[in-house]
Amino acid sequence: MVPVKKSGMIDRWVKKHLVLYTGATSHPFILSIRDGTIDFSSFKRWLGQDYIFVREFVPFTASVLLKASKNADDSSDMEVILSGLASLSDEISWFKQEAAKWDVPLSDVIVHKSNQNYCRFLESLMLPELEYSVVVTALWAIETVYQESFSHCLEDDSKTPPELLEACKRWGSEGFGEFCRSLQNIVNRCLEKASEEELIKAEVTFLRVLELEIEFWNMSQEGAK
Ligand SMILES: Cc1ncc(CO)c(N)n1
C-alpha cells in the first residue's frame, strides 16, 4: 500500500492564497537582489528598518515561547521555539556588525510607517488572550517569508552581489529552512485540533503577515511613503 501523506492546513492555505504568498516571497526587492540590480541604498534602508523589527520580534517570540510552555501538547515545541529565540541574539549582533560595515547608524533610525504598523501588529499578538495556535501560525509565517525569499537569492542561476550573500545565507540557508519546517509541523498539528473560530483567526493572521511583509519590502525598495 502506498502511504498517503495527509497534507496539512498550511499547504492548503498557501495554495489558496498563492498570489499574496508569492507577492511576499518573490517581491521585486528580493528579485533585485537575486538578479544583482539592487540599489545598495535600498539594502541599507532595509537593514536599518529590519534591525528595529528584529528587536520587536524578540519579545514577540518570547511570548510565543511562553504560550508553548503552557499550552503545547508536545514538549518539543518549546525546544523549537527556544532555538529560534536564541538565534535572535546572534542576529542582533549581526545587524550591528553589518550596519557598521554599510555606515548605517542604528541609533537614530527613523521608524517608517510600514515598520510601525508591523511592530504594532506584533504587539497585538503578544496579548495573553491570543491563542497559541494563532501566534505560532504568525511566527511560522514571518520566518517562512524570509526563508523562501532569501533562498531565491542563493539559487544556482542567481546573480546576488557578493556583499549581500551573508544576509541571504542567514535566512535562505538549509538550516533556517529546517527550522521553518519544524514550525510548520507544529502549526499543522495545532490547527488540526483548533476550533473553527481559531482556524479563521489563524488564517486571517497568516494573510495579515503576508500583507505586512509586502509593505515592508515596498518600504525597503521605495523609501518612506
Ligand atoms: C520584516 C521581517 N520579517 C521576517 C523576518 C524574519 O525573522 C525579519 N527579520 N524581518
The ligand as an SDF file (V2000), in Angstrom:
LIG
                    3D

 10 10  0  0  0  0  0  0  0  0999 V2000
   10.2130   42.0920    8.3270 C   0  0  0  0  0  0  0  0  0  0  0  0
   10.8210   40.7920    8.7330 C   0  0  0  0  0  0  0  0  0  0  0  0
   10.1270   39.6700    8.5630 N   0  0  0  0  0  0  0  0  0  0  0  0
   10.6540   38.4800    8.9270 C   0  0  0  0  0  0  0  0  0  0  0  0
   11.9000   38.3990    9.4850 C   0  0  0  0  0  0  0  0  0  0  0  0
   12.4780   37.0600    9.8590 C   0  0  0  0  0  0  0  0  0  0  0  0
   12.9470   36.9990   11.1270 O   0  0  0  0  0  0  0  0  0  0  0  0
   12.6020   39.6160    9.6610 C   0  0  0  0  0  0  0  0  0  0  0  0
   13.8500   39.6330   10.1930 N   0  0  0  0  0  0  0  0  0  0  0  0
   12.0390   40.7820    9.2750 N   0  0  0  0  0  0  0  0  0  0  0  0
  1  2  1  0
  2  3  1  0
  2 10  2  0
  3  4  2  0
  4  5  1  0
  5  6  1  0
  5  8  2  0
  6  7  1  0
  8  9  1  0
  8 10  1  0
M  END
$$$$
